[in-house]
Amino acid sequence: MTSSPSKLRRREDWSVESFEDGFVLYDPSAERVIEFNATAALIWQLCDGTRSMDEIKKVLVDAYPESAKDVERDVEATVALMLEKNCLAP
């Protein structure tokens, strides 16, 4: 998946429940639950409509410079999954 300049925005109609090791999203329209780890929870929080994927990568690479390559790959994979599961608004 290539980076996109568009801003990523989480769906506001989903409910979120945080746990120590991650979080669960509930989609009321499809009555389904999706579980993510703590890293995905942080990515979800950063998808507030003000940042592009590149900007989210930068925030996380700045926080974890020793894992820059892994962070970039993880952000792309997580955003792709969130888009596939319809967790992010178009």
N, C-alpha and C positions, 0 to 999 in steps of 0.2 A: 504494500500500500504506500502510495506516495503522499507526501505532506500536502495539505490543502491550506490556502490562505483564508478560507472561510472560518468564521468563529464557531466553536463547538458549544452547543447548549443542551443541557440535560432536559429531559421531559419533566415538566412540573406536575403532571398528573400521576406520576409514579410515587408511591410511598417508600420511604427509606428507613430501615432499621439498622442501627450500627451495633456491632459486636466488637469484642476485643481483637479478634483476628480478621475482621473484615466487615462486610455489610451485606444486607439482603435488600433487593429491590422487589417491590410488588407492583405488577401491572394490573390495575383493576379492570381494564377493558377486556383482557384476555384471561384474567384470573390465574396468573402464573407468577412464580417466584424465581428470581435469578440471584445466585449467591456469588459474591466476588471477594477477593482477598483485600488486605489493607492497602496495597499499592493501587489496586483498581479503585478503591474507595477514594483515595487521594486524587486520582485522575478524574473520577466522577465529580468531585468537589470543584476541581479546576475548570470543568466544562460548564462555566457559568454564563456563557454567551459573550464574554469579553476577550477570550483567547482563542487563537488558532492552534492547530496541532503543533506547529513549530514553537509557538510561545509556551505551550504546556511542556514540551520536551525541554525547552531552555530552563524553565522553573525547576524541573526535576533534575536535570543535569547539573545545574548550579548547586542543588542541595546534595547531590550524590555524584560528585565529579569522578570518583574512582570507578564508578560503574556506568560511565557515559554511554558506551555502546549498548549495554544491556538495557539501560533506561530508554533509549531511543527505540529499540526494537519492542520493548514491553509496551510503551505508549502506543505505538502503531498497532500492535496486536490487540490491545485492550480497546482502543477506539474502534477498530474494525469489528470486534465482537459486540460492542455496545451499539454500533450502527446496525449490525445484523439482527440483534435482539430488539431493536427499536427503542433502546434506552435513551437515545439522543434525538432531539428534535431536528427535523430537516432544515 
